[in-house]
């Protein structure tokens, strides 16, 4: 499931779910790359990633949180594992790259031709 949340909600989610893998897409609707990445994350959230929670934070709605996190470019993907930041990437990420990253973090092994 892929949910829209605020920055303050993310802080609570990280505290309440210390053993989870959490992907956050910092996005803005008026940026084309952000919309393309949003579609990729939505698709991946419907795949076999039961151990990963997928969230989207609108950079305009949560601008204070975005600034406090040091995010200067949209889109930005961050991934937390056990409440620790383990991945940070800015700009458009390919479906292939994100899927490989999520597989590695969640311990999924699949043949290269499955990507």
Buried (B, 14 or more C-beta within 10 A) or exposed (E): EBEEBBBEBBEEBBEEBEEBBBBBBBBBEEBEBBBEBBEBBBEBBEEEBEBBBBBBBBBEBBEEBBEEBEBEEBBBBBBBBEBEEBBEBBEBBEBEBBBBBBBEBBEBEEEEEEE
